């Protein structure tokens, strides 16, 4: 049986400590491995400005934020637990969940599940933009 210890990588980004994305130190039988976060946190909002320039078509009703990047979708399919929270401005609300995002571009659907690639990924036209 293997023995595991998991620690937060306080020195990430420094020489020999992985990139800033390598947030976990995992020890397996004394050997150290560096890992990126295994799940992302997603904030989901209704797109109040849909149909306007740079905000998707009138059908792009969902804004999904992943690691500072905003995606616009027509549909959502979330198979992990969700909760609500107030946004940083204290006036708007988000739906929040942890998981893996798979994009179905044919239907413009954000699929957020417990495992990477829970749903089939296909290519087509889905609108996205960076968010600062």
Residue pairs with C-beta under 8 A, 6 or more apart in sequence:
2 28
2 29
3 28
3 29
4 26
4 27
4 28
5 26
5 27
6 24
6 25
6 26
6 27
7 24
7 25
7 27
8 23
8 24
8 25
9 17
9 18
9 22
9 23
9 24
9 25
9 34
11 17
12 18
12 19
12 20
12 21
12 22
12 23
12 34
13 19
13 20
17 34
18 34
21 36
21 37
22 34
22 35
22 36
23 35
23 36
23 37
24 34
24 35
24 36
24 37
24 38
25 32
25 33
25 34
25 35
26 32
26 33
26 34
26 35
27 33
39 98
39 99
39 100
40 66
40 67
40 98
40 99
40 100
40 101
41 96
41 97
41 98
42 64
42 65
42 66
42 96
42 97
42 98
42 99
42 101
42 112
43 64
43 65
43 85
43 87
43 94
43 95
43 96
44 62
44 63
44 64
44 65
44 76
44 78
44 94
44 95
44 96
44 97
44 110
45 62
45 63
45 65
45 87
45 92
45 93
45 94
45 95
46 61
46 62
46 63
47 55
47 56
47 60
47 61
47 62
47 63
47 72
49 55
50 56
50 57
50 58
50 59
50 60
50 61
50 72
51 57
51 58
54 129
55 72
56 72
56 127
57 127
59 74
59 108
60 72
60 73
60 74
60 108
60 127
61 73
61 74
62 72
62 73
62 74
62 75
62 76
62 110
63 70
63 71
63 72
64 70
64 71
64 72
64 73
64 76
64 101
64 110
65 71
65 131
66 101
68 130
68 131
68 132
69 128
69 130
69 131
70 128
70 129
70 130
70 131
71 103
71 110
71 126
71 127
71 128
72 126
72 127
72 128
72 129
73 108
73 109
73 110
73 126
74 107
74 108
74 109
75 107
75 108
75 109
75 110
76 109
76 110
76 112
77 109
77 110
77 111
77 112
77 119
78 95
78 97
78 99
78 110
78 111
78 112
78 113
79 99
79 111
79 112
79 113
79 114
79 118
80 97
80 98
80 99
80 112
80 113
80 114
81 97
82 95
82 96
82 97
83 95
83 96
83 97
84 93
84 94
84 95
84 96
85 93
85 94
85 96
86 92
86 93
86 94
87 93
87 94
97 112
99 112
99 113
99 114
100 112
100 113
100 114
100 115
100 116
100 117
100 118
101 110
101 111
101 112
102 111
102 112
102 113
102 116
102 117
102 118
102 119
102 120
102 121
103 109
103 110
103 111
103 121
103 126
104 111
104 119
104 120
104 121
104 122
105 121
105 122
105 123
105 124
105 125
105 126
106 122
106 123
106 124
108 124
108 125
108 126
108 127
111 118
111 119
113 119
